[in-house]
Amino acid sequence: MSEASKRSVVVERTSTGQFIATNPRGGTVRFGTDGGEAFTPVELLLAAIGGCSAADVDVATGRHAEPTRFTVEVSGDKISDEQGNRMTDLRVTFHIAFPDGEGADRARAILPRAVKASHDRLCTVSRTVELGTPVTTEIAED
């Protein structure tokens, strides 16, 4: 793989059950596991799936009309079984509305195609989850 295809974040523990992820551009996301208001890692996964798909659909439909509503709901069941902890039955539901007008009619017409294209080939996050990829863990010798 080339450097152009490389993606990374650094996750740092800030306190018990609290973490911050930083991307190479300096953007940060705080998350936690202590039951507070912060997103959990699973909620970040759901947000990544929804955000990736939302971005794909917005690019396709937004060039024709500004939506009056654009919400993506992502849900699933967290289970623990003989294979360990994981999510099942993931569902991405788009709630999108456009105003009246010719451009909005075009946006409504391409919406199903845009959602399908995002699911079938564009959204890197959901494609990775659906197709699966090995995750390697290691302990660095610092």
N, C-alpha and C positions, 0 to 999 in steps of 0.2 A: 504494500500500500504506500501511497505517496504522502508527503507531509500535508498536502492540501486536503486529504481525506481524513486526517487525524482529528479527533475530537477528544477533549478532556476537561475535567474539573478536578479541583482539589477540595476535599472535605476535611474540615478541622473541627475537633471537639472544642466547644467554648465553655461548657460546664456540664454537670451531670445531665445526660439525656438531651443536650442541646448541641446543635452543629450548625456550621455555616459552609455552604458550597460556594466556591469562587471559580469563575471561568477565566480563560486567558485574557479577556478584555477587561477584567476587573469587576464584572457584574457579580452580585451575591444573592443567595437565597438562604434564609434561615429556616431550619426545620428541627423537629424534636421528636422524642419518644416518651416524654414525661406526662402526657395527657393535657398539656396546656393548649393555648390557641394555635401554636405553630403547626404547620403541615407536618404530617408523618411521612416517612419515606414512601409508603403505599399511596398516600394521597398525592405525592409528587409524581409518582408513576402515572396515576390517573390523569393528573393535570397535564403531564407531558403528552399522553395519548390525545387528549382533547385539544390541547394547544396546537399540536402538530397538524391534526386534521382540520381544526378551525382555520389555521393559516393557509392551508392548501385551498380550502373552499372559499375563503375570503378573496384570495388572489383571483380565482376564476369568476366569482360572481360580482365582486366589488368594482371591477372595471366597467360594469354595465349600470349598476345602481347602488346607492348607499342603502344598506338595510335599515329598517325601522326596528328590527329585533334580530339579534344574533347571539344566541346562547347555545353552548354545547354542554350537555350533561353526560358524564362518564360514570358508570357504576359497575360493580362486580361483587363477587362473594369471596371473602378471605376465608380459606379453609386450612386445616392442618390434618394431614393423613399420612399414610405410609411413605409418601414421596416428600414429606416435609410441608412447610408453610408455603402457600402460593395463592394466587388469585384465579378464580374461574368465572365463567359466564360474563366476560367483559362486554359491555354494551355502550356504544356511543350514539347519543340521540341529539340530532340537530333541531333547534327551534329557531327558524329563520323566517322573517317576513320582510317584504319589500313594499314600497308605496305603489300607487298607481303610476302607470306610464310605460312608454315603449321600452326604455332601458330596463326597467324593473321586470317587464314581461320576459325579456331576454334572460335576465338573471334567474328568474323562476324556472325558465325552461332548461337552463343548463345545470341547475342545482343538483338534480339526481345524478347526472353524469360526473359532476365535480366531487360529490360525496363518494361515488363508486371509485373514481380514479384515485382519490386520496387513500381509500381503504385498500385497493388492489395493488397500487404501485408507488404512490408518492410519499405517504407519511412514513418516514424512516422509523419513528418510534413504534407505531402499531405493527409495521411490517416486521421489525425485529422481534417484537413480542410474539407475533403469530408464527413466524418461521422458526424462531428460536436460534440462539447462538451460544456457544460455550462462554462461560465466565471463568476466567482464571484468577485465582487469588494467590498472593505471595506476601511474605514478610521481608521488607527491605533490611539490609544490614547497614544501618546508618552509623 
